[in-house]
Amino acid sequence: MRKKIVAGNWKMNKTLSEGIELAKEVNAKVKSQNASNVQVIIGTPFIHLAEVNKTVDPALVSVSAQNCATEASGAYTGEVSAAMVASTGCKYVILGHSERRSYYGETDAILVKKVARALENKLEVIFCVGEVLAEREANQHFEVVKSQLVNGLFNLTAEEFGNIVIAYEPVWAIGTGKTATSDQAQEMHAFIRKVIADQYGKAIAENTSILYGGSCNAKNADELFANPDVDGGLIGGASLKAEDFSAIISARSKH
Ligand code: 13P
């Protein structure tokens, strides 16, 4: 059975003390709500990881980094390795976010290396894919997403692929308040599962969690999560308020 997941991506928000406070609030909310069927993850800035991992109860909330280095260690000033991320207690790392792809030039080839470093360090990878608006308007969205999967992930063995969670984040929906419709999300998630099935077989595809991201909030989460192929959400803005994040976890829990 694939996991139901609600993952927060805090992006570059919150000072250390604010982050610890938010992590405490999220932990308390998860503890008080009956949502043990949902894997809750918070993706914090690197600087927060060690403290946030000490703050949350790992049985309730897992912690994720938002990136890791392509190289294992050495003279790479300013980089943070997957081993360092894992050493803080993290279980996950988000890779291939559209902001990393577009602002920091992360190509498929770079992502192949980052995924390899993450898996070597026993991190599960939340791997983001998604098209920009012009690609959707040109009806290229399926092709674009398939190519991101094939070129970023399909070098993995079936066993390695078991450690991958996919996040479909249409770039035009990220931070814009414009969510994909429930039908658009379901259509793409079913497509992604089919592409995975063609590569790794139906059983692995059925076991892969595919999250939706892009202006997912307490109001629209319910409708999005009602879709059979939408296994959860990768939440940006709405993960910065414990109340909203908790409402999204409840929406995931009840379907
Ligand atoms: P928003 O929820 O703020 O649109 O961000 C989505 C996202 O990019 C999560 O990774």
Residues whose N, C-alpha, C, O or C-beta is under 5 A from the ligand:
A	BS01	13P	N9 A173 I174 G175 T176 G213 G214 S215 C216 L234 I235 G236 G237 A238
